[in-house]
């Protein structure tokens, strides 16, 4: 390292950016400190003392980090602010220029540089970026695309909203992700009549890039099936929008998700393909044309950071090879990182940046060691050596990327080495055959249909193999709550292992050293562990499941109840995509009491995926009078899965100062004359002197009967308001009896019914009940010690 100052400079520069991302600094104070340290450093050059050079070198590195903090802060200081108080605002008119057009799928997505915004006749000059989602039919999207170009000025009417942050604990922070791209808001538009191009001035380069990408995407879709086209668009154009959730999840569990993110691997394939095709040219022309080919690949992928950084590295290596200069791999890697971070310092926080550079650095460090081990200790057979070397590349990359993979995906694949043995070469073949068929489709080559058919078969079999691998019970391990601290502990201990292991002579000493490393990893990783749902108390987490509802209740005895499970459809399941990951991230592996308040598909269908993934002890379901085929199918399913279920019939579950009361709808009169919502069960959870009342779907007519039956027993600290805050529920008579300190409304942001109702909000406010809404706050957490109950900000835990 002492011979490569560029590496030290780059590390110091990146460390400064990382520190500035986690600690808030004032630029003025930093600038004064920087100037003072520069003066001190200059003066030290004229003073002789022991270790002067070391001190000055450390000061210089500190100055570099300090400079990078100022540099990063200057890039983020002017981030625009969301312009409205409300999280969701209808009928907003935006006027601005199109910055970026994404390839269309089931919608058309644009980035708009807004210049003016109009709402209720108030016109405001403003400068901020908005992500536009145009939910138009396919013909309208094609019509717009035929005219629209980057740089065009448009006027568009739609509903503006602030991007969601962490909706639930350990959820993806979409607001932060968009903010790092300079995007402040999202506007959804549903009618093409609300979209008008008013100025056709365009940005030539960006327009040329988009037109090339759009042409290639259309050509892929015209010759391939949707499944294969989706994969090829991902590999060639870095557009994964048409790869299904199930396919992506299978690739994650198999440890091969990296092949779907266009980066260094794909750049390597492109280099190999180009060098092969240019084999007849001399070395100078081959490398020159290969660099031009890489430039074209970067362009057609839309200049994503992952491809850009990999191509910069590749070009530097190719140029050094051309000069017959033995370039340091570490220097090349450092230069590529420095170029990228100077142009865009926020890339340091990009998962792709972290995964790419950690993988390459790890390969540089560990592959030579593994290669020597294979050649000296394992085999001299060349064929076996090549196979083991190929496996070693995957192992070396995973050593470096492990903390980042586990942090972002909360999973570590056990079978990834085996899966990569298959997927890496086959993806290269699919990519090469995809490029070949695209080129041949332009000239109507007779055998092209055969090549397309072969590629279709390979893709289909690949998806099937990955599906089988990912479904194996031992295919992956889950690491819920893996934190930045855990990753730092891993990297520090890995550095210690790499530095000192080779200096140990005896096998016994090495074994003790490894055990000490593992022990320290286990101990130090626990330092920052906290529980969002604390032990020994009642915790109520109202989950944000959009326009549906669900709540997780952890009792002081550590028993767990889940009330309602959200909705499910062929495209999305609240159970598999929200509740199951949330329970696993909270390290809750068994539901003692599952409760479905009523048979609205928005409230219970998510339970199917939960049952498949989380152990259930008991499930309580509401009674429905008369024959109901859906109930019959559901109970048959429960029996097949050996789930203990019971009809709600005035149940009381009592344990260790905690109680669950289930109010049956049969106490509400003639259920045959009432709709599915009034057939809902009411639920009260009590611990000590504190309680929460869940009203399910009960409407005002049902509230009357519930009130007459239970009256003051309904009094609770928290009221979970029925039916998303609709005015068909929540009467003043109910509020007078319940007297809630808090009123929680589970509701989806920007729902088409405009819930919650203003009349319900006014009623709750008039009774001095604090209103908490999931569309504004995300998940809402309450904790009770039995004497008092309070809302807790789980994001600060």
C-alpha positions in Angstrom: 0.0 0.0 0.0 2.9 2.4 0.7 3.8 2.4 -2.9 0.4 3.4 -4.1 -0.6 6.8 -2.8 -3.7 6.8 -5.1 -5.2 4.0 -3.1 -4.7 6.0 0.2 -6.1 9.1 -1.4 -9.2 7.3 -2.7 -9.8 5.6 0.6 -9.6 8.8 2.5 -11.9 10.5 0.0 -14.5 7.8 0.3 -14.3 7.6 4.1 -15.1 11.3 4.2 -18.2 10.8 2.1 -19.3 7.9 4.2 -18.9 9.8 7.5 -20.8 12.8 6.1 -23.7 10.5 5.2 -24.1 9.5 8.9 -23.1 12.7 10.7 -24.5 16.2 10.1 -21.7 18.8 9.7 -21.9 22.5 9.1 -19.9 23.5 6.0 -18.7 26.8 7.6 -17.2 24.9 10.6 -15.6 22.3 8.4 -14.1 25.0 6.1 -12.5 26.8 9.1 -11.1 23.5 10.4 -9.8 22.6 7.0 -7.9 25.9 6.6 -6.5 25.7 10.1 -5.2 22.1 9.5 -3.7 23.1 6.2 -1.7 25.9 8.0 -0.6 23.4 10.7 0.5 20.9 8.0 2.6 23.5 6.2 4.2 24.6 9.5 5.1 21.0 10.5 7.2 20.8 7.4 9.6 23.3 8.9 9.8 21.6 12.3 12.0 18.5 13.0 10.7 15.9 15.4 10.4 12.1 15.6 7.8 10.5 13.3 7.2 13.9 11.5 6.6 12.2 8.1 4.1 9.8 9.6 2.2 12.7 11.4 2.2 14.8 8.2 1.0 11.8 6.1 -1.9 11.2 8.5 -2.8 14.9 8.5 -2.8 14.9 4.7 -5.2 11.9 4.7 -7.4 13.6 7.3 -7.4 16.8 5.1 -8.5 14.7 2.1 -11.4 13.2 4.2 -12.4 16.6 5.4 -12.3 18.0 1.9 -14.5 15.2 0.7 -17.0 15.9 3.5 -17.3 19.5 2.3 -17.5 18.4 -1.3 -20.3 15.9 -0.5 -22.2 18.4 1.6 -22.0 21.1 -1.1 -23.6 18.6 -3.5 -26.5 17.9 -1.1 -27.1 21.3 0.5 -29.6 22.5 -2.0 -31.8 19.4 -2.1 -35.4 20.6 -2.9 -38.2 20.1 -0.4 -41.5 18.5 -1.1 -43.8 21.5 -1.8 -47.0 20.6 0.0 -48.0 19.9 3.6 -50.2 17.0 2.7 -48.5 13.7 1.7 -51.0 13.3 -1.2 -52.5 16.1 -3.3 -55.0 15.6 -6.1 -55.3 17.7 -9.3 -51.8 19.2 -9.4 -50.6 20.7 -12.7 -46.9 20.5 -13.4 -45.0 22.4 -16.1 -41.4 21.3 -16.8 -39.0 19.6 -19.1 -38.5 15.8 -19.5 -35.1 14.8 -18.1 -35.3 11.0 -18.6 -37.7 8.5 -20.2 -37.6 4.9 -18.9 -38.6 2.0 -21.2 -42.3 1.5 -20.9 -43.9 -1.6 -19.3 -47.4 -1.6 -17.8 -46.8 2.1 -17.4 -44.6 4.9 -18.7 -42.2 6.5 -16.2 -40.5 9.8 -16.8 -38.3 12.1 -14.7 -39.5 15.7 -15.0 -37.5 18.9 -14.1 -40.4 21.0 -12.8 -40.3 24.8 -13.4 -43.9 25.7 -12.4 -46.6 24.1 -10.3 -50.3 25.0 -10.2 -52.8 24.0 -7.6 -56.2 25.6 -7.1 -55.3 28.6 -9.2 -52.1 29.2 -7.2 -49.1 29.3 -9.6 -45.7 28.8 -8.0 -42.3 29.0 -9.6 -40.3 26.1 -8.3 -37.3 23.9 -9.2 -37.4 20.3 -8.3 -37.5 16.8 -9.9 -40.6 14.6 -10.0 -41.0 11.0 -11.0 -44.0 10.7 -13.3 -46.0 7.4 -13.6 -48.3 7.4 -16.6 -50.9 4.7 -16.2 -52.3 4.8 -19.7 -53.3 2.0 -22.0 -50.6 0.5 -24.3 -51.8 2.3 -27.5 -51.7 5.7 -25.7 -48.2 5.0 -24.4 -47.0 4.1 -27.8 -48.6 7.3 -29.3 -46.8 9.4 -26.6 -43.5 7.6 -27.0 -43.6 8.3 -30.8 -43.5 12.0 -30.1 -41.9 12.4 -26.7 -38.2 13.1 -26.3 -35.9 14.1 -23.5 -35.8 17.9 -23.3 -39.4 18.3 -24.4 -41.5 20.7 -22.3 -44.7 19.1 -21.0 -47.7 20.0 -18.9 -49.3 17.2 -16.9 -52.2 16.9 -14.5 -52.2 14.2 -11.8 -52.0 13.3 -8.1 -48.8 14.4 -6.4 -47.4 12.5 -3.4 -44.2 12.4 -1.3 -42.3 9.1 -1.9 -42.8 6.6 1.0 -40.0 6.2 3.5 -39.7 3.0 5.6 -43.4 2.0 5.7 -42.7 -0.8 8.2 -39.7 -1.8 10.3 -36.7 -3.0 8.2 -38.5 -1.9 5.0 -36.9 -0.3 1.9 -36.6 3.5 2.2 -37.9 4.5 -1.2 -37.9 8.2 -0.3 -34.2 8.1 0.5 -33.5 6.1 -2.6 -35.2 8.7 -4.8 -33.7 11.6 -2.9 -30.2 10.3 -3.7 -31.2 10.6 -7.4 -32.5 14.2 -6.8 -36.2 13.2 -7.0 -38.5 14.8 -4.4 -42.0 13.7 -5.4 -44.1 11.3 -7.4 -47.0 12.2 -9.7 -49.4 9.6 -11.0 -51.5 10.3 -14.0 -54.3 8.1 -15.3 -55.7 9.9 -18.4 -53.7 10.7 -21.5 -55.9 13.8 -21.9 -54.0 15.2 -18.9 -50.7 15.0 -20.8 -49.6 17.7 -23.3 -46.3 18.4 -25.0 -46.0 22.1 -25.4 -42.4 22.5 -26.7 -40.6 19.9 -28.8 -37.1 21.2 -28.2 -35.0 18.1 -27.3 -31.7 17.1 -25.9 -29.9 15.5 -28.8 -27.6 13.0 -27.0 -30.2 11.9 -24.4 -32.8 11.6 -27.2 -30.5 9.4 -29.3 -29.8 7.2 -26.3 -33.4 6.7 -25.5 -34.4 6.1 -29.2 -31.7 3.4 -29.5 -32.8 1.7 -26.2 -36.5 1.9 -27.3 -35.7 0.4 -30.7 -33.7 -2.5 -29.2 -36.5 -3.1 -26.5 -39.2 -3.3 -29.2 -37.0 -5.6 -31.4 -36.5 -7.9 -28.4 -40.2 -8.0 -27.6 -41.1 -8.7 -31.3 -39.0 -11.8 -31.5 -39.1 -13.3 -28.0 -41.7 -14.4 -25.6 -42.5 -12.0 -22.6 -40.5 -14.2 -20.2 -37.3 -14.2 -22.3 -37.8 -10.7 -23.5 -37.9 -9.5 -19.9 -34.6 -11.3 -19.1 -32.8 -10.0 -22.2 -34.0 -6.4 -21.5 -32.5 -6.8 -18.1 -29.2 -8.2 -19.4 -28.8 -5.8 -22.4 -30.7 -2.7 -21.4 -30.5 -2.8 -17.6 -34.3 -2.7 -17.5 -35.7 -5.3 -15.0 -39.2 -4.0 -14.9 -40.6 -7.0 -16.8 -38.9 -9.7 -14.7 -41.4 -11.0 -12.3 -41.2 -10.7 -8.5 -41.1 -14.6 -8.1 -38.2 -14.9 -10.6 -36.2 -12.1 -8.8 -36.9 -13.8 -5.4 -35.7 -17.1 -6.7 -32.5 -15.6 -7.9 -32.0 -13.9 -4.5 -32.5 -17.2 -2.6 -30.1 -19.0 -5.0 -27.5 -16.4 -4.5 -27.4 -15.4 -8.2 -29.3 -12.1 -8.2 -26.1 -10.4 -9.3 -26.6 -11.7 -12.9 -29.8 -9.7 -13.2 -28.0 -6.4 -12.3 -26.0 -5.3 -15.3 -22.5 -4.7 -14.0 -18.9 -6.1 -14.2 -20.0 -9.6 -15.1 -21.9 -8.4 -18.1 -19.1 -6.0 -19.1 -16.8 -9.0 -19.0 -19.1 -11.0 -21.3 -19.2 -8.0 -23.7 -15.4 -7.8 -23.7 -15.0 -11.5 -24.4 -17.6 -11.4 -27.2 -15.9 -8.4 -28.8 -12.4 -9.8 -28.5 -13.6 -13.0 -30.1 -15.3 -11.2 -33.0 -12.3 -8.9 -33.6 -9.8 -11.8 -33.5 -8.5 -11.1 -37.0 -7.4 -7.5 -36.2 -4.1 -6.5 -34.6 -3.9 -5.9 -30.9 -4.2 -2.1 -31.1 -7.4 -2.2 -33.3 -8.9 -5.0 -31.2 -8.5 -3.1 -27.9 -9.6 0.2 -29.6 -12.7 -1.3 -31.0 -13.4 -3.2 -27.8 -13.3 0.1 -25.9 -15.7 1.6 -28.4 -17.9 -1.4 -28.0 -17.9 -0.9 -24.2 -18.8 2.7 -24.7 -21.8 1.7 -26.9 -22.8 -0.9 -24.3 -22.8 1.8 -21.6 -24.9 4.0 -23.8 -27.6 1.4 -24.6 -27.9 0.4 -20.9 -28.8 4.0 -20.1 -25.5 4.9 -18.4 -26.3 3.1 -15.1 -23.5 3.6 -12.5 -22.8 -0.1 -12.2 -22.0 -0.5 -15.9 -20.2 2.9 -16.0 -17.8 2.0 -13.2 -17.2 -1.5 -14.6 -16.4 -0.1 -18.0 -14.1 2.5 -16.6 -12.1 -0.2 -14.9 -12.1 -2.4 -18.0 -10.9 0.5 -20.2 -8.1 1.3 -17.8 -7.0 -2.3 -17.7 -7.1 -2.6 -21.5 -5.2 0.6 -22.0 -2.5 -0.5 -19.5 -2.2 -3.8 -21.4 -1.9 -1.9 -24.6 1.0 0.1 -23.1 2.6 -3.1 -21.9 2.5 -1.5 -18.5 2.1 -3.9 -15.5 -0.7 -1.9 -13.9 -1.6 -2.5 -10.2 -5.1 -4.0 -10.0 -5.6 -2.1 -6.8 -4.5 1.2 -8.4 -6.9 0.6 -11.3 -9.7 -0.1 -8.9 -8.9 3.0 -6.8 -8.8 5.2 -9.9 -12.2 3.9 -11.2 -13.7 4.5 -7.7 -12.2 8.0 -7.5 -13.5 9.0 -11.0 -17.0 7.9 -10.1 -17.2 9.5 -6.7 -15.7 12.8 -7.9 -18.5 13.0 -10.5 -21.2 11.7 -8.2 -20.2 11.3 -4.5 -23.7 9.9 -3.6 -22.7 6.7 -5.5 -20.8 5.6 -2.4 -24.2 4.9 -0.9 -25.5 3.0 -3.9 -25.8 -0.8 -3.3 -24.5 -1.4 -6.8 -21.3 0.6 -6.2 -20.7 -1.3 -2.9 -21.4 -4.7 -4.3 -19.3 -4.2 -7.5 -16.2 -2.8 -5.8 -16.3 -5.1 -2.8 -16.6 -8.1 -5.2 -13.6 -7.0 -7.4 -11.4 -6.0 -4.5 -12.2 -9.4 -2.8 -11.3 -11.2 -6.0 -8.0 -9.3 -6.2 -7.1 -10.2 -2.6 -8.3 -13.8 -2.3 -8.2 -15.3 -5.8 -4.3 -15.5 -5.9 -4.3 -17.2 -2.5 -7.0 -19.7 -3.6 -5.1 -20.3 -6.8 -1.9 -21.1 -5.0 -3.8 -23.4 -2.6 -5.2 -25.3 -5.6 -1.9 -25.6 -7.5 0.2 -26.6 -4.5 -2.1 -28.5 -2.2 -5.1 -29.9 -4.2 -4.3 -31.0 -7.8 -2.0 -30.6 -10.7 -4.7 -31.7 -13.2 -5.3 -28.7 -15.5 -9.0 -29.5 -16.1 -9.8 -29.9 -12.4 -7.7 -26.8 -11.7 -9.7 -24.7 -14.1 -13.0 -25.9 -12.6 -11.7 -25.2 -9.1 -10.4 -21.8 -10.2 -13.8 -20.9 -11.6 -15.4 -21.9 -8.3 -12.7 -19.9 -6.5 -13.7 -16.7 -8.3 -17.3 -17.0 -7.0 -16.0 -17.8 -3.5 -13.6 -14.8 -3.5 -16.3 -12.5 -4.7 -18.8 -13.7 -2.0 -16.2 -13.2 0.8 -16.2 -9.5 0.0 -19.8 -9.0 -0.9 -21.3 -11.0 2.0 -22.0 -8.1 4.4 -23.6 -6.0 1.7 -25.7 -8.9 0.3 -26.9 -9.9 3.7 -27.6 -6.2 4.7 -29.7 -5.5 1.5 -31.4 -8.8 1.1 -31.4 -10.2 4.6 -30.5 -13.6 3.1 -27.3 -15.6 2.5 -27.5 -18.3 -0.1 -25.9 -21.6 0.9 -26.2 -23.1 -2.6 -24.9 -20.0 -4.4 -21.5 -21.6 -5.4 -23.3 -24.5 -7.1 -25.9 -22.1 -8.7 -23.2 -19.8 -10.0 -21.4 -22.7 -11.6 -24.4 -23.0 -13.8 -25.8 -19.5 -14.1 -22.7 -17.5 -14.9 -21.7 -19.4 -18.1 -25.3 -19.9 -19.1 -26.1 -16.2 -18.8 -23.1 -15.4 -20.9 -24.4 -17.8 -23.6 -28.0 -16.3 -23.3 -26.5 -12.8 -23.7 -24.3 -13.7 -26.7 -27.2 -15.6 -28.4 -29.5 -12.6 -27.7 -27.1 -10.2 -29.3 -26.7 -12.5 -32.3 -30.5 -13.0 -32.8 -31.0 -9.2 -32.6 -28.4 -8.5 -35.2 -29.7 -11.3 -37.5 -33.3 -10.1 -37.1 -32.3 -6.9 -38.9 -31.3 -8.8 -42.0 -33.9 -11.6 -42.0 -31.4 -14.4 -41.6 -33.3 -17.7 -42.3 -31.9 -19.7 -39.3 -32.6 -16.9 -36.8 -35.9 -18.4 -35.8 -34.0 -21.6 -34.8 -31.5 -19.6 -32.7 -34.4 -17.7 -31.0 -36.1 -21.0 -30.2 -32.9 -22.4 -28.7 -32.5 -19.3 -26.5 -36.1 -19.5 -25.4 -35.5 -23.1 -24.3 -32.4 -22.2 -22.4 -34.1 -19.3 -20.6 -37.1 -21.5 -19.7 -34.9 -24.3 -18.3 -32.7 -21.8 -16.5 -35.7 -20.3 -14.7 -37.0 -23.8 -13.8 -33.6 -24.8 -12.4 -33.3 -21.6 -10.3 -36.9 -22.1 -9.1 -36.0 -25.7 -7.9 -32.8 -24.5 -6.3 -34.4 -21.6 -4.5 -37.3 -23.8 -3.2 -34.9 -26.3 -1.4 -35.3 -26.0 2.4 -31.6 -25.5 2.9 -31.0 -23.2 0.0 -30.5 -20.0 2.0 -30.1 -18.6 5.6 -32.0 -15.6 6.8 -30.3 -12.8 8.7 -33.0 -10.4 10.0 -31.8 -7.1 11.4 -28.3 -7.3 9.9 -27.0 -3.8 10.5 -24.2 -1.5 9.3 -22.4 -2.3 12.5 -22.6 -6.0 11.9 -21.0 -5.5 8.4 -18.2 -3.3 9.9 -17.4 -6.0 12.5 -17.3 -8.6 9.7 -14.9 -6.5 7.5 -12.6 -5.6 10.4 -12.3 -9.2 11.5 -11.8 -10.3 7.8 -9.0 -7.8 7.5 -7.4 -9.2 10.7 -7.8 -12.7 9.4 -6.2 -11.9 6.0 -3.3 -10.0 7.6 -2.3 -12.4 10.3 -3.4 -15.9 9.3 -0.6 -16.6 6.9 2.0 -15.7 9.6 0.8 -18.5 11.9 2.8 -21.7 11.5 1.2 -24.5 13.4 -2.2 -25.9 12.6 -3.2 -25.6 16.3 -2.4 -21.9 16.3 -4.4 -21.3 13.1 -7.4 -23.2 14.5 -7.3 -21.2 17.7 -7.1 -18.0 15.7 -10.1 -18.9 13.5 -12.1 -19.8 16.6 -11.2 -16.4 18.1 -12.3 -14.6 14.9 -15.6 -16.5 14.9 -16.2 -15.8 18.7 -15.5 -12.1 18.2 -17.8 -12.0 15.2 -20.6 -13.6 17.3 -20.0 -11.3 20.3 -19.4 -7.9 18.7 -22.3 -8.4 16.2 -24.7 -8.4 19.2 -23.6 -5.0 20.5 -26.1 -3.0 18.6 -29.0 -5.5 18.7 -32.3 -3.9 19.8 -35.8 -5.2 19.8 -38.5 -3.0 18.2 -41.1 -5.1 20.1 -39.5 -5.2 23.7 -39.8 -8.2 26.0 -42.0 -8.0 29.1 -44.4 -5.5 27.7 -47.4 -5.4 25.4 -46.4 -4.2 21.9 -49.0 -3.4 19.2 -47.6 -2.7 15.8 -50.3 -1.5 13.3 -48.7 -2.6 10.0 -48.9 -0.4 6.9 -50.4 -2.6 4.3 -51.9 0.1 2.1 -55.6 0.0 1.6 -56.1 -2.9 3.9 -55.2 -3.6 7.6 -53.1 -5.8 9.8 -51.7 -5.6 13.3 -49.0 -7.6 15.1 -49.4 -7.9 18.9 -46.6 -9.2 21.1 -47.6 -9.9 24.7 -45.4 -9.7 27.8 -45.3 -13.5 27.8 -43.9 -13.4 24.3 -47.0 -14.9 22.8 -47.9 -13.4 19.4 -51.2 -12.5 17.8 -51.8 -11.2 14.3 -55.1 -9.5 13.6 -56.0 -9.5 9.9 -53.5 -10.3 7.2 -54.2 -7.9 4.3 -55.2 -8.6 0.7 -53.8 -10.8 -2.0 -54.1 -11.0 -5.8 -52.3 -12.6 -8.7 -49.8 -9.7 -8.8 -49.3 -8.9 -5.1 -49.8 -10.5 -1.8 -49.6 -8.6 1.5 -48.8 -11.8 3.2 -45.7 -12.8 1.2 -44.4 -9.3 0.5 -45.1 -7.5 3.7 -46.2 -9.6 6.7 -43.9 -12.6 6.3 -40.8 -10.5 5.8 -41.7 -8.3 8.6 -42.3 -11.1 11.1 -39.0 -12.7 10.1 -37.1 -9.4 10.5 -38.6 -9.1 14.0 -37.5 -12.7 14.6 -41.0 -13.9 15.3 -41.4 -17.4 14.0 -44.7 -18.5 15.4 -48.2 -17.0 15.5 -50.0 -18.2 18.6 -53.3 -16.5 17.8 -54.3 -15.5 14.3 -57.5 -13.5 14.1 -59.6 -12.6 11.0 -62.2 -10.0 11.8 -64.4 -10.5 8.7 -64.4 -12.1 5.3 -63.5 -9.1 3.2 -60.8 -10.1 0.7 -58.9 -7.0 1.7 -58.6 -8.3 5.2 -57.8 -11.9 5.1 -56.5 -13.4 1.8 -52.9 -12.5 2.8 -53.1 -15.2 5.5 -52.6 -17.9 2.8 -49.0 -16.9 2.3 -48.5 -16.4 6.0 -49.7 -19.9 6.7 -47.2 -21.3 4.1 -44.3 -19.6 5.8 -45.0 -19.0 9.5 -46.1 -21.6 12.0 -49.7 -21.1 13.3 -51.0 -22.4 16.6 -54.6 -21.2 16.4 -56.7 -19.2 13.9 -60.0 -17.6 14.8 -62.4 -16.8 12.0 -65.8 -15.1 12.0 -69.1 -17.0 11.7 -71.1 -16.6 8.5 -74.8 -17.6 8.5 -75.9 -19.9 5.8 -73.9 -21.7 3.1 -70.8 -19.8 2.0 -68.6 -21.5 -0.7 -65.6 -19.2 0.0 -65.7 -20.0 3.7 -65.9 -23.7 2.8 -62.9 -23.5 0.5 -61.0 -21.6 3.1 -61.7 -24.1 6.0 -60.8 -27.0 3.7 -57.5 -25.3 3.0 -56.9 -24.8 6.7 -57.6 -28.5 7.4 -55.2 -29.6 4.6 -52.5 -27.4 6.2 -53.3 -28.8 9.7 -54.1 -25.4 11.1 -56.2 -25.3 14.2 -59.1 -23.0 13.5 -62.1 -22.0 15.5 -65.2 -19.9 14.9 -65.4 -16.7 16.9 -68.1 -17.1 19.5 -67.5 -14.7 22.4 -64.0 -16.1 23.1 -61.9 -14.8 26.0 -58.2 -15.8 26.0 -56.6 -15.0 29.4 -52.9 -15.4 30.2 -50.5 -13.6 32.6 -52.4 -10.3 33.0 -53.2 -10.2 29.3 -56.5 -10.8 27.7 -58.0 -11.1 24.2 -61.8 -10.6 23.8 -63.4 -11.6 20.6 -66.9 -10.2 20.1 -69.0 -12.4 17.8 -71.2 -10.8 15.2 -74.1 -13.1 16.3 -74.6 -10.8 19.2 -75.5 -8.0 16.7 -78.9 -9.3 15.8 -80.1 -11.0 12.7 -76.9 -11.5 10.7 -78.7 -12.6 7.6 -80.0 -9.0 7.1 -76.6 -7.4 7.6 -73.7 -7.1 5.1 -70.2 -8.6 5.4 -68.9 -5.6 7.3 -71.5 -5.8 10.0 -70.7 -9.5 10.2 -67.3 -8.5 11.5 -66.0 -9.5 14.9 -64.9 -6.8 17.3 -61.6 -7.5 19.1 -60.3 -6.0 22.3 -56.7 -6.5 23.6 -56.1 -5.7 27.2 -53.0 -5.7 29.4 -53.2 -4.5 33.0 -55.1 -1.2 32.9 -54.5 -0.5 29.2 -56.4 -1.7 26.1 -57.0 -1.3 22.4 -60.2 -1.9 20.5 -60.2 -3.1 16.9 -63.5 -2.4 15.1 -62.8 -4.5 12.0 -65.4 -3.6 9.4 -68.3 -2.8 11.7 -70.6 -0.1 10.4 -72.8 2.3 12.4 -75.7 -0.1 12.6 -73.5 -2.8 14.0 -72.0 -0.2 16.4 -75.4 0.4 17.9 -75.8 -3.3 18.8 -72.2 -3.6 20.0 -72.7 -0.6 22.2 -75.9 -1.9 23.6 -74.3 -5.3 24.4 -71.0 -4.2 25.9 -71.3 -0.5 26.6 -68.6 0.8 29.0 -66.6 -2.4 28.5 -65.7 -1.0 25.1 -63.7 1.9 26.7 -60.1 1.7 25.5 -57.0 3.8 25.2 -56.7 3.1 21.5 -59.4 2.7 18.9 -58.5 1.1 15.6 -61.1 2.8 13.4 -63.3 0.7 11.2 -63.3 0.7 7.4 -60.3 3.0 6.7 -62.1 5.9 8.4 -65.2 5.8 6.2 -68.2 7.7 7.4 -70.3 4.5 7.3 -68.6 3.7 10.6 -67.4 5.5 13.7 -70.5 7.2 15.2 -70.3 9.8 18.0 -72.1 7.3 20.3 -69.3 4.9 19.9 -66.6 7.5 20.5 -68.5 8.7 23.7 -68.3 5.1 25.0 -64.7 4.2 23.9 -63.1 7.6 24.8 -59.9 6.8 22.9 -56.7 8.7 23.7 -55.4 7.5 20.2 -57.4 6.7 17.1 -55.6 4.7 14.5 -56.7 4.6 10.8 -55.3 2.0 8.5 -55.6 3.5 5.0 -53.8 3.6 1.7 -52.1 6.8 0.5 -54.2 8.4 -2.3 -56.9 5.8 -2.2 -59.7 6.3 -4.8 -62.4 6.6 -2.1 -60.8 9.6 -0.5 -60.6 7.8 2.9 -60.5 8.8 5.7 -63.7 10.8 5.7 -63.5 14.5 6.8 -66.5 13.9 9.1 -64.7 11.1 10.9 -61.6 13.2 11.3 -63.6 16.1 12.7 -65.5 13.8 15.1 -62.3 12.3 16.5 -60.6 15.7 16.8 -63.7 17.1 18.6 -63.2 14.3 21.2 -59.5 15.2 21.6 -58.4 11.9 20.3 -55.0 11.9 18.7 -55.3 10.7 15.1 -52.6 8.5 13.7 -52.8 7.3 10.0 -50.7 4.7 8.2 -50.8 6.6 5.0 -49.0 9.5 6.7 -46.9 7.7 9.3 -46.4 4.1 7.9 -46.5 1.5 10.6 -47.6 2.7 14.1 -46.2 1.2 17.3 -47.6 1.3 20.8 -46.0 -0.1 23.9 -47.7 -0.7 27.3 -46.3 -1.6 30.7 -49.8 -2.3 32.0 -50.3 1.1 33.6 -49.8 3.4 30.6 -49.6 3.0 26.9 -47.7 5.3 24.6 -46.8 5.7 20.9 -43.2 4.8 20.1 -41.2 6.0 17.0 -39.9 2.6 15.9 -37.6 4.3 13.3 -35.5 5.7 16.2 -35.2 2.3 17.9 
